[in-house]
Amino acid sequence: MLAGFPPPLASPDRPLPAELADAVSHGYNCRCVARHFGLDPMAYQELPACALSQAEYDALLTEAFAVQTEAKQLAATRDVAGAQQAYARMRQLAQQLDRVSLEVAAVSDLAAVCYSAGDLRNARQCAEAVLGVFAVSAAAVVHFGQYAELRMIEGSREVAERVLISLSTEEGDLARARQLLADQRRRAAFRKAAEPGQFPREQLDPHGADELELRVLEVRVQVAAGDPAGARDAIDEILTGLERISDVDEVRGQAASLQAMARAERARIRQAGGEEADATADLLRLNARHEGPAAAKFAIGLAETRALDGDLPGAMAEIVKARDELAAAGVTGDVAEASYALGALLLLAGDAAQARDQFEHAGKLWAANGDTPGARRLASALARCAAAEGDWISAEEHVARLRAAARESGEWLECLRADYLSATIGYHRGENPRAVLDLLLPVALAAQEYRFAFASAQARTAWANSVAGPATELLMVLLTQLGETRLTAELIERACAAGAYPEDRSLNLTGALPALAPPVDDRQLPLAALGSVTSSLPLRLAPPPGLRWSPSSPMELDGWSRLAAERYGCRSAPGTVETWPAADAGRETFILRYADAGHTYLSWRTTSDLDTVHTHPIDAALVETARGLLAEASPTPREGEPVGDAVRRSLDAFGSFAAEQRLARVLALNLLPADLVARLRRATRPLLRIQPSPALAAVPWGLLALPDRRPDHVLDADEVDTCFESDTRVLDLADVSLLAPAGIPRREPAPAGPPVYLLDPRIPGQSAFGALGSVLGRQNGASPLIRHLDAQLAAGPVRPAAARGLDLVRRTDTDRRRLAGLLAEPCSRLVFAGHVSRIQDVHGAQTALHLSCSADLPGTAAPIGAHRPFTAADLALSEVDMPARVALIGCASASDFGLPEPFGVLLAAVASGAGLVAATVWALPTSAAAPGADPMAELIIAVDTALAGADPVAGLCAWQRTRLARWRERPEPARSPVFWAALTCLDATDDGKTWVR
């Protein structure tokens, strides 16, 4: 009697394969089959299954399938202990039935259960066992012609291989992970190309669910390979694909499981990238859709977010509660994660001893589970605990283990983190500074370069805050101590080079509307209404190209960069650009660059002697003093502050000449070193080219007073005036302009032609007296600005075409499409006066001009009621070419420099062809703040006149000197620097660079 499988159609036509010689079970009752065909049964072993009747066989088989269903349900709820018991019973039934296919299914599922529980050792053993058995079973299947059985065990091999893909990824064996992924795709393609009916429908992946699972695994490989940007983009595409099949009955359960898997992966990527709010949203969804241990796993991530908000006790209690639930379910891997998270919070709270206990508990579980990456994390955590307690010997021992494990893994990011921790401990321990420098400098360079791998500004900022920033801060302190002036200056210039968005002019301003975020509630508009940019901008920040120090000297950092590439695999962008502007004939040009790295660091040199550089650290406390004074004096509203209150506060701060002079003196004492001041005094009308750091973006540099002597101690406020004998300002001695970052791409400007005016555009849905209302107020034919515009019309054509100056203000048709059309023709200059705003974020692309754009026009910003702001992202992505000279007169239009990623409308204009951009460093009060005067019109006229002249920088500085003279003569509100000192020029016309990324 032959129970179970239907008998093969024909006798085996060849001898027993060698693979089956020592096998107890072949997935087939081989001895019975041999007897069935009259073969010699001695070559085959007889098993208990030979004695089963068909009814007994069917009953056991039915039970086996029921147990498998139960096991899968238990695994889905993360009841690991229950699932393991069910799979053990399934294996017993499989052995009674002599069904290797059932046992392999149980073992492959067990591999997945063990992996999800963090039991990596057993997960690997189970997965490798499946692959080992598969070879024997496949030989038996072929020998006896039972190909239906082969299709059953092939599914188990796929499950086991996917576990091995994850394990190989975590252990740094990315080559094997990629090979297993390729093998799975190759076999899937083979099945689909086979004759119809050869494979069951579920193995043909008709809806693409299996491929989407492979893509999730591929995302993990991308992250491990150092491509978080690609992984972040891919996971969103995967979730979109899963959404399309989520309602298909055939794969509904699989799609739901994969959605949870993909969202959990996205949450990890977002957390690593600093997108805490979005990561929390993912975790909240996952937590709400699961119960028991599954929900507890996500509760750990939510607790860590809670800690970031300042609730350490509540976060710790939440982790302990989750850990207890996970321990009861036998999910030891998640228990280890909970202990590690608890240790991290305790270390943050300053309790290194208890933190160590938690880390060691996690380490024991990782060791028991064979979790190699966990062992590296343990070494890092214990090193930080030892360092916190000043136990440098133990810290070094842990770091040595960490570095050895990182190098063995081959993951360069792990090596970078290990080397950074080693350098940090070495520095605080007092090791040889040169030895620390040799280790730290390549780490800092690689960390800075790696920031550009992230797709989002939040992720780049998080990486900078957690790794690149601290490494650079420590490096700058070390270089200052060692007196490495040139390396310090080069690092400042490297930091100031910034980065820009690649040339991808893909947004057609006349095209279809892309998918956008929901409209903003226009009942809660601040000073300049902020259009929220979609979370996934089609822009990625590119690293700056290589830099050149001077015509006679390359960068000393070049050798260190090559070492960083050798150690950590990072690569710099191709090409080289100069870091200095061309000299202005007949006068000296000073180049000043400020960079924030804990303290703020200044480097300055002149175009007459590029190879002699001066560097100065400016204590963070002094910078904060300067920022506080500027925040008090600036009319830019603080968070929640009404516009009118901000303007009154600013006018009060500048309420008298003495108050304004005190501000100018304190700023100068804090920000201008003595050697620079002395050199400025000896020069003849020099040109100052300044690139401020984010902390100093709002400084009105021309207004700063030049001290006559430097204090030999930290000054009290009452002693400031003792350093000054006169009221000499920077503006009295020099012309001042901003310096464009070297990394911002340039291209040739549009051809010259008539000027283009966008003056006080009417914004759809906004009242003239509202937050986005008129900046010029009511104009008439006798107004100074209108008379100026009439004179321009008399001198030649302007655009848009107008019969009189009054027709150029408060137009309703100056939207982004009209702008694109106006700038498509030859143009000498663009003058915009209106509202400029930015999201309170780190993304320069979110700064925006408010044109007459309706909400139905294409763009990257969400509408504000009936209006869509025109963002820097829109400008960078569109085909608009800017003229050589541009004026952006609006609220803090030069705020690009106040962001860690300075690529707002100011620098987007440079990247689009503008060589010179006039802008303002703080919000401009309208003329309504100065009854009886029109300072806004005076400023627009001055800017337009200067842009039409031969030397706009000199022209604007000369005009500001006249305003300063008037202020000194009679310091009244209408003459206050509040209205004119914020004006500055970013000049890229003489820097000798024309390059397109």
Backbone hydrogen bonds, N-H to C=O, Kabsch-Sander energy under -0.5 kcal/mol:
donor,donor_aa,acceptor,acceptor_aa,energy
3,A,1,M,-0.5
5,F,3,A,-0.9
20,L,17,P,-1.5
21,A,18,A,-1.3
23,A,20,L,-0.9
26,H,28,Y,-0.7
30,C,28,Y,-2.1
31,R,45,Q,-0.8
33,V,29,N,-1.9
34,A,30,C,-2.6
35,R,31,R,-2.2
36,H,32,C,-2.2
37,F,33,V,-1.8
38,G,35,R,-1.2
39,L,34,A,-3.3
43,A,40,D,-0.9
44,Y,41,P,-1.6
50,C,47,L,-2.1
51,A,48,P,-2.0
52,L,49,A,-1.4
57,Y,53,S,-2.7
58,D,54,Q,-2.6
59,A,55,A,-2.2
60,L,56,E,-2.2
61,L,57,Y,-2.5
62,T,58,D,-2.5
63,E,59,A,-2.2
64,A,60,L,-2.3
65,F,61,L,-2.1
66,A,62,T,-2.1
67,V,63,E,-2.7
68,Q,64,A,-2.1
69,T,65,F,-2.1
70,E,66,A,-2.3
71,A,67,V,-2.6
72,K,68,Q,-2.3
73,Q,69,T,-1.9
74,L,70,E,-2.3
75,A,71,A,-2.5
76,A,72,K,-2.2
77,T,73,Q,-1.3
78,R,75,A,-1.6
79,D,74,L,-2.8
80,V,78,R,-1.5
80,V,329,A,-0.7
81,A,329,A,-1.4
83,A,79,D,-2.5
84,Q,80,V,-2.6
85,Q,81,A,-2.0
86,A,82,G,-2.2
87,Y,83,A,-2.5
88,A,84,Q,-1.9
89,R,85,Q,-1.9
90,M,86,A,-2.2
91,R,87,Y,-2.0
92,Q,88,A,-1.8
93,L,89,R,-2.1
94,A,90,M,-2.2
95,Q,91,R,-2.0
96,Q,92,Q,-2.1
97,L,93,L,-1.9
98,D,94,A,-0.6
98,D,95,Q,-0.5
99,R,94,A,-2.8
100,V,98,D,-0.7
102,L,99,R,-0.6
103,E,99,R,-1.7
104,V,100,V,-3.3
105,A,101,S,-1.8
106,A,102,L,-2.2
107,V,103,E,-2.7
108,S,104,V,-2.7
109,D,105,A,-2.2
110,L,106,A,-2.2
111,A,107,V,-2.0
112,A,108,S,-1.6
113,V,109,D,-2.4
114,C,110,L,-3.1
115,Y,111,A,-2.2
116,S,112,A,-2.4
117,A,113,V,-1.6
118,G,115,Y,-1.4
119,D,114,C,-2.5
120,L,118,G,-1.7
121,R,369,N,-3.2
123,A,119,D,-2.0
124,R,120,L,-2.5
125,Q,121,R,-2.3
126,C,122,N,-2.7
127,A,123,A,-2.4
128,E,124,R,-3.1
129,A,125,Q,-2.2
130,V,126,C,-2.1
131,L,127,A,-1.8
132,G,128,E,-2.3
133,V,129,A,-2.9
134,F,130,V,-2.2
135,A,131,L,-1.2
136,V,132,G,-1.0
137,S,133,V,-3.1
138,A,134,F,-2.9
139,A,135,A,-1.5
140,A,136,V,-2.1
141,V,137,S,-2.8
142,V,138,A,-2.4
143,H,139,A,-2.4
144,F,140,A,-2.4
145,G,141,V,-1.1
146,Q,141,V,-1.5
147,Y,145,G,-1.2
149,E,146,Q,-0.9
150,L,146,Q,-0.8
151,R,147,Y,-1.6
152,M,148,A,-1.2
153,I,149,E,-2.1
154,E,150,L,-1.8
155,G,151,R,-1.0
156,S,152,M,-0.9
157,R,153,I,-1.9
158,E,154,E,-2.0
159,V,155,G,-1.8
160,A,156,S,-2.5
161,E,157,R,-2.6
162,R,158,E,-1.8
163,V,159,V,-1.6
164,L,160,A,-2.0
165,I,161,E,-2.2
166,S,162,R,-1.7
167,L,163,V,-2.5
168,S,164,L,-2.8
169,T,165,I,-2.1
170,E,166,S,-2.3
171,E,167,L,-2.0
172,G,169,T,-1.1
173,D,168,S,-2.1
174,L,172,G,-1.7
177,A,173,D,-1.9
178,R,174,L,-2.7
179,Q,175,A,-2.2
180,L,176,R,-2.8
181,L,177,A,-2.1
182,A,178,R,-2.5
183,D,179,Q,-2.5
184,Q,180,L,-2.2
185,R,181,L,-2.1
186,R,182,A,-2.5
187,R,183,D,-2.3
188,A,184,Q,-2.1
189,A,185,R,-2.3
190,F,186,R,-2.0
191,R,187,R,-2.4
192,K,188,A,-2.0
193,A,189,A,-1.6
194,A,190,F,-0.7
194,A,191,R,-0.8
198,Q,195,E,-1.9
203,Q,200,P,-1.3
204,L,201,R,-1.7
205,D,202,E,-0.7
208,G,205,D,-1.1
212,L,208,G,-1.9
213,E,209,A,-1.9
214,L,210,D,-2.1
215,R,211,E,-2.0
216,V,212,L,-1.7
217,L,213,E,-2.1
218,E,214,L,-2.1
219,V,215,R,-1.8
220,R,216,V,-1.5
221,V,217,L,-1.5
222,Q,218,E,-2.4
223,V,219,V,-2.4
224,A,220,R,-2.3
225,A,221,V,-2.0
226,G,223,V,-1.6
227,D,222,Q,-2.8
229,A,453,A,-0.9
231,A,227,D,-2.1
232,R,228,P,-2.7
233,D,229,A,-2.1
234,A,230,G,-2.5
235,I,231,A,-2.5
236,D,232,R,-1.2
237,E,233,D,-1.7
238,I,234,A,-2.5
239,L,235,I,-2.3
240,T,236,D,-1.9
241,G,237,E,-2.3
242,L,238,I,-2.6
243,E,239,L,-2.1
244,R,240,T,-1.3
245,I,241,G,-0.8
245,I,242,L,-0.6
246,S,242,L,-0.7
246,S,243,E,-0.6
248,V,245,I,-1.6
249,D,247,D,-0.7
251,V,248,V,-1.3
252,R,248,V,-0.6
252,R,249,D,-0.8
255,A,251,V,-3.0
256,A,252,R,-2.2
257,S,253,G,-2.2
258,L,254,Q,-2.5
259,Q,255,A,-2.4
260,A,256,A,-2.0
261,M,257,S,-2.1
262,A,258,L,-3.0
263,R,259,Q,-2.7
264,A,260,A,-2.3
265,E,261,M,-1.9
266,R,262,A,-2.6
267,A,263,R,-2.5
268,R,264,A,-1.9
269,I,265,E,-2.3
270,R,266,R,-2.9
271,Q,267,A,-2.7
272,A,268,R,-2.5
273,G,269,I,-1.6
274,G,271,Q,-1.3
275,E,270,R,-2.7
276,E,274,G,-1.9
279,A,275,E,-2.8
280,T,276,E,-2.8
281,A,277,A,-1.9
282,D,278,D,-2.1
283,L,279,A,-2.5
284,L,280,T,-2.7
285,R,281,A,-2.1
286,L,282,D,-2.4
287,N,283,L,-3.0
288,A,284,L,-2.3
289,R,285,R,-1.5
290,H,286,L,-0.6
290,H,287,N,-0.7
294,A,77,T,-0.6
294,A,291,E,-1.1
295,A,291,E,-0.6
296,A,292,G,-2.1
297,K,293,P,-2.0
298,F,294,A,-1.1
299,A,295,A,-1.6
300,I,296,A,-1.1
300,I,297,K,-0.6
301,G,297,K,-0.8
302,L,298,F,-1.8
303,A,299,A,-2.2
304,E,300,I,-1.9
305,T,301,G,-1.7
306,R,302,L,-2.1
307,A,303,A,-2.0
308,L,304,E,-1.6
309,D,305,T,-1.1
310,G,307,A,-2.0
311,D,306,R,-1.7
312,L,310,G,-1.2
315,A,311,D,-2.1
316,M,312,L,-2.6
317,A,313,P,-2.3
318,E,314,G,-2.0
319,I,315,A,-2.1
320,V,316,M,-2.4
321,K,317,A,-2.1
322,A,318,E,-2.2
323,R,319,I,-2.8
324,D,320,V,-2.2
325,E,321,K,-1.6
326,L,322,A,-2.4
327,A,323,R,-2.7
328,A,324,D,-1.9
329,A,325,E,-1.2
330,G,326,L,-0.5
330,G,327,A,-1.0
331,V,326,L,-2.3
332,T,330,G,-1.6
333,G,117,A,-4.7
335,V,331,V,-1.9
336,A,332,T,-2.4
337,E,333,G,-1.8
338,A,334,D,-2.3
339,S,335,V,-2.4
340,Y,336,A,-2.5
341,A,337,E,-2.6
342,L,338,A,-2.4
343,G,339,S,-2.5
344,A,340,Y,-2.4
345,L,341,A,-1.8
346,L,342,L,-2.3
347,L,343,G,-2.5
348,L,344,A,-1.9
349,A,345,L,-1.8
350,G,347,L,-1.1
351,D,346,L,-2.7
352,A,350,G,-1.0
355,A,351,D,-2.0
356,R,352,A,-2.4
357,D,353,A,-1.6
358,Q,354,Q,-1.9
359,F,355,A,-2.7
360,E,356,R,-2.9
361,H,357,D,-1.9
362,A,358,Q,-2.3
363,G,359,F,-2.6
364,K,360,E,-2.2
365,L,361,H,-1.7
366,W,362,A,-2.6
367,A,363,G,-2.7
368,A,364,K,-2.4
369,N,365,L,-2.1
370,G,366,W,-0.6
370,G,367,A,-1.0
371,D,366,W,-3.0
372,T,370,G,-1.2
375,A,371,D,-1.4
376,R,372,T,-1.4
377,R,373,P,-2.0
378,L,374,G,-2.3
379,A,375,A,-2.0
380,S,376,R,-2.1
381,A,377,R,-2.5
382,L,378,L,-2.9
383,A,379,A,-1.9
384,R,380,S,-2.0
385,C,381,A,-2.0
386,A,382,L,-2.6
387,A,383,A,-2.5
388,A,384,R,-2.1
389,E,385,C,-1.3
390,G,387,A,-1.3
391,D,386,A,-2.7
392,W,390,G,-1.6
395,A,391,D,-2.3
396,E,392,W,-2.7
397,E,393,I,-2.0
398,H,394,S,-2.6
399,V,395,A,-2.5
400,A,396,E,-2.6
401,R,397,E,-1.9
402,L,398,H,-2.4
403,R,399,V,-3.1
404,A,400,A,-2.2
405,A,401,R,-2.5
406,A,402,L,-2.6
407,R,403,R,-2.5
408,E,404,A,-2.0
409,S,405,A,-1.9
410,G,406,A,-1.3
411,E,406,A,-0.7
412,W,410,G,-0.8
415,C,411,E,-2.0
416,L,412,W,-2.6
417,R,413,L,-2.5
418,A,414,E,-2.4
419,D,415,C,-2.6
420,Y,416,L,-2.4
421,L,417,R,-2.4
422,S,418,A,-2.3
423,A,419,D,-2.7
424,T,420,Y,-2.6
425,I,421,L,-2.4
426,G,422,S,-2.6
427,Y,423,A,-2.5
428,H,424,T,-2.4
429,R,425,I,-2.0
430,G,426,G,-0.8
430,G,427,Y,-0.9
431,E,426,G,-2.8
436,V,432,N,-2.1
437,L,433,P,-2.7
438,D,434,R,-2.4
439,L,435,A,-1.2
440,L,436,V,-3.1
441,L,437,L,-2.6
443,V,439,L,-0.9
444,A,440,L,-2.8
445,L,441,L,-2.2
446,A,442,P,-2.5
447,A,443,V,-2.7
448,Q,444,A,-2.3
449,E,445,L,-2.1
450,Y,446,A,-2.6
451,R,447,A,-1.1
452,F,449,E,-1.4
453,A,450,Y,-2.3
454,F,451,R,-1.4
460,R,456,S,-2.3
461,T,457,A,-2.6
462,A,273,G,-0.6
462,A,458,Q,-2.5
463,W,459,A,-2.4
464,A,460,R,-2.4
465,N,461,T,-2.8
466,S,462,A,-2.3
467,V,463,W,-2.8
468,A,463,W,-1.5
469,G,464,A,-3.3
471,A,467,V,-2.2
472,T,468,A,-2.3
473,E,469,G,-2.8
474,L,470,P,-2.4
475,L,471,A,-2.1
476,M,472,T,-2.7
477,V,473,E,-2.0
478,L,474,L,-2.3
479,L,475,L,-2.8
480,T,476,M,-2.2
481,Q,477,V,-2.1
482,L,478,L,-2.1
483,G,479,L,-0.7
483,G,480,T,-0.8
484,E,479,L,-2.4
485,T,483,G,-1.8
488,T,484,E,-2.2
489,A,485,T,-2.7
490,E,486,R,-2.6
491,L,487,L,-2.3
492,I,488,T,-2.0
493,E,489,A,-2.5
494,R,490,E,-2.5
495,A,491,L,-2.6
496,C,492,I,-2.4
497,A,493,E,-1.1
498,A,494,R,-0.5
498,A,495,A,-0.9
500,A,542,A,-0.9
504,D,502,P,-1.1
506,S,504,D,-2.3
507,L,877,L,-2.3
508,N,506,S,-0.8
509,L,507,L,-0.8
511,G,508,N,-2.4
520,V,863,P,-2.5
522,D,520,V,-0.7
524,Q,521,D,-1.5
529,A,527,L,-0.5
531,G,529,A,-0.7
532,S,530,L,-0.5
534,T,860,T,-2.2
537,L,535,S,-0.6
539,L,537,L,-1.0
542,A,500,A,-3.1
546,G,575,G,-2.2
548,R,577,V,-1.9
550,S,553,S,-2.2
553,S,550,S,-1.0
558,D,555,M,-1.3
559,G,556,E,-0.6
560,W,556,E,-0.7
561,S,557,L,-2.7
562,R,558,D,-2.1
563,L,559,G,-1.8
564,A,560,W,-2.4
565,A,561,S,-2.4
566,E,562,R,-2.1
567,R,563,L,-2.4
568,Y,564,A,-2.8
569,G,565,A,-1.8
570,C,564,A,-0.6
573,A,544,P,-0.7
577,V,546,G,-2.7
579,T,548,R,-1.6
582,A,990,D,-2.5
585,A,583,A,-0.6
587,R,584,D,-2.0
590,F,588,E,-0.5
590,F,687,L,-3.0
591,I,605,R,-3.2
592,L,590,F,-0.6
592,L,689,R,-3.0
593,R,603,S,-2.4
594,Y,691,Q,-2.4
595,A,601,Y,-2.3
597,A,595,A,-0.5
597,A,599,H,-3.5
599,H,597,A,-1.7
600,T,618,I,-2.3
601,Y,595,A,-3.1
602,L,616,H,-2.9
603,S,593,R,-2.3
604,W,614,H,-2.5
605,R,591,I,-1.5
606,T,609,D,-0.6
607,T,589,T,-2.2
609,D,606,T,-1.3
612,T,609,D,-1.4
613,V,611,D,-0.6
614,H,604,W,-2.2
616,H,602,L,-2.4
618,I,600,T,-3.9
619,D,617,P,-0.6
622,L,619,D,-0.7
623,V,619,D,-2.0
624,E,620,A,-2.6
625,T,621,A,-1.9
626,A,622,L,-2.3
627,R,623,V,-2.8
628,G,624,E,-2.6
629,L,625,T,-2.3
630,L,626,A,-2.4
631,A,627,R,-2.8
632,E,628,G,-1.8
633,A,629,L,-1.9
634,S,630,L,-3.0
641,E,638,R,-2.4
646,A,642,P,-2.0
647,V,643,V,-2.4
648,R,644,G,-2.3
649,R,645,D,-2.6
650,S,646,A,-2.2
651,L,647,V,-2.6
652,D,648,R,-2.1
653,A,649,R,-2.2
654,F,650,S,-2.1
655,G,652,D,-1.8
660,E,656,S,-2.2
661,Q,657,F,-2.8
662,R,658,A,-2.2
663,L,659,A,-1.9
664,A,660,E,-2.4
665,R,661,Q,-2.2
666,V,662,R,-2.6
667,L,663,L,-2.4
668,A,664,A,-1.7
669,L,665,R,-2.6
670,N,666,V,-1.9
671,L,667,L,-2.1
672,L,668,A,-2.7
677,V,673,P,-2.1
678,A,674,A,-2.7
679,R,675,D,-1.9
680,L,676,L,-2.4
681,R,677,V,-2.1
682,R,678,A,-1.2
683,A,679,R,-1.0
683,A,680,L,-0.6
685,R,683,A,-0.7
687,L,588,E,-2.5
688,L,686,P,-0.5
688,L,735,D,-3.4
689,R,590,F,-2.9
689,R,687,L,-0.6
690,I,688,L,-0.6
690,I,737,S,-2.4
691,Q,592,L,-2.6
696,L,693,S,-1.4
697,A,694,P,-1.0
699,V,696,L,-1.5
701,W,699,V,-1.4
703,L,700,P,-1.6
704,L,700,P,-0.6
704,L,701,W,-1.2
705,A,664,A,-1.1
706,L,728,T,-3.3
708,D,723,C,-2.5
709,R,723,C,-1.5
719,E,716,D,-1.6
720,V,717,A,-1.0
722,T,719,E,-1.3
723,C,720,V,-1.9
724,F,721,D,-1.6
730,V,704,L,-2.7
731,L,702,G,-2.5
732,D,729,R,-0.8
733,L,729,R,-0.9
733,L,730,V,-0.9
734,A,730,V,-2.5
735,D,686,P,-2.4
737,S,688,L,-2.6
738,L,985,C,-3.9
739,L,690,I,-2.6
740,A,987,D,-0.5
743,G,497,A,-1.6
744,I,741,P,-1.4
746,R,995,W,-1.6
747,R,910,V,-0.5
750,A,882,M,-2.0
756,V,829,R,-2.8
757,Y,799,R,-2.4
758,L,831,V,-3.0
759,L,808,L,-0.9
760,D,758,L,-0.6
760,D,833,A,-3.8
762,R,811,R,-2.8
766,Q,763,I,-2.1
770,G,767,S,-1.4
773,G,770,G,-1.8
774,S,768,A,-1.9
783,S,780,N,-1.8
787,R,783,S,-2.5
788,H,784,P,-2.1
789,L,785,L,-2.4
790,D,786,I,-2.7
791,A,787,R,-1.9
792,Q,788,H,-1.9
793,L,789,L,-2.4
794,A,790,D,-2.1
795,A,791,A,-1.5
796,G,792,Q,-1.1
799,R,755,P,-2.4
807,D,804,R,-1.5
808,L,805,G,-2.0
809,V,806,L,-1.0
810,R,759,L,-1.9
815,D,813,D,-1.7
819,L,815,D,-2.6
820,A,816,R,-2.3
821,G,817,R,-2.1
822,L,818,R,-2.8
823,L,819,L,-2.6
824,A,820,A,-0.7
824,A,821,G,-0.5
825,E,822,L,-0.8
827,C,751,P,-3.2
828,S,753,G,-0.7
828,S,754,P,-0.9
830,L,885,R,-1.9
831,V,756,V,-2.8
832,F,830,L,-0.6
832,F,887,A,-2.7
833,A,758,L,-2.4
834,G,889,I,-2.2
837,S,848,A,-2.4
839,I,846,Q,-0.5
841,D,839,I,-2.5
844,G,842,V,-0.8
844,G,901,E,-0.7
846,Q,843,H,-1.9
847,T,844,G,-2.0
848,A,837,S,-3.4
849,L,870,F,-3.1
850,H,835,H,-2.1
851,L,849,L,-0.9
852,S,814,T,-2.3
853,C,851,L,-0.6
855,A,866,A,-1.7
857,L,854,S,-1.5
862,A,532,S,-3.3
864,I,867,H,-4.2
865,G,520,V,-0.7
865,G,863,P,-0.7
867,H,864,I,-1.6
868,R,853,C,-1.3
870,F,849,L,-2.9
871,T,869,P,-0.8
872,A,847,T,-2.4
873,A,845,A,-1.6
875,L,871,T,-2.0
876,A,872,A,-2.9
877,L,873,A,-2.3
878,S,874,D,-1.5
882,M,880,V,-0.5
882,M,912,S,-2.4
885,R,828,S,-0.8
886,V,916,L,-2.5
887,A,830,L,-2.8
888,L,918,A,-3.3
889,I,832,F,-3.1
889,I,887,A,-0.5
890,G,888,L,-1.0
892,A,890,G,-0.6
892,A,922,W,-1.8
893,S,890,G,-1.0
894,A,920,T,-3.3
895,S,892,A,-1.6
897,F,894,A,-1.1
898,G,895,S,-2.0
899,L,896,D,-1.8
901,E,842,V,-0.7
903,F,901,E,-2.2
908,A,904,G,-2.6
909,A,905,V,-1.6
910,V,906,L,-1.2
911,A,907,L,-2.7
912,S,908,A,-1.1
913,G,910,V,-1.8
914,A,909,A,-2.6
915,G,884,A,-2.3
916,L,884,A,-2.0
917,V,986,L,-2.5
918,A,886,V,-2.7
919,A,984,T,-2.7
921,V,982,A,-1.7
927,S,775,V,-0.6
929,A,926,T,-2.0
930,A,927,S,-2.1
933,A,930,A,-1.9
938,E,934,D,-2.1
939,L,935,P,-2.1
940,I,936,M,-2.3
941,I,937,A,-2.6
942,A,938,E,-2.3
943,V,939,L,-2.5
944,D,940,I,-2.7
945,T,941,I,-2.5
946,A,942,A,-2.3
947,L,943,V,-2.7
948,A,944,D,-1.3
949,G,945,T,-0.6
949,G,946,A,-1.1
955,G,951,D,-2.5
956,L,952,P,-2.9
957,C,953,V,-2.4
958,A,954,A,-2.3
959,W,955,G,-2.0
960,Q,956,L,-2.5
961,R,957,C,-1.9
962,T,958,A,-1.6
963,R,959,W,-1.8
964,L,960,Q,-2.5
965,A,961,R,-2.2
966,R,962,T,-2.1
967,W,963,R,-2.2
968,R,964,L,-2.4
969,E,965,A,-2.2
970,R,966,R,-2.8
972,E,970,R,-2.0
975,R,972,E,-1.8
976,S,973,P,-1.7
979,F,976,S,-1.9
980,W,976,S,-0.5
981,A,977,P,-2.7
982,A,977,P,-0.5
983,L,980,W,-1.0
984,T,919,A,-2.9
986,L,917,V,-3.1
987,D,738,L,-2.0
987,D,985,C,-0.7
988,A,915,G,-4.1
988,A,986,L,-0.6
989,T,915,G,-0.5
991,D,988,A,-0.6
994,T,992,G,-0.5
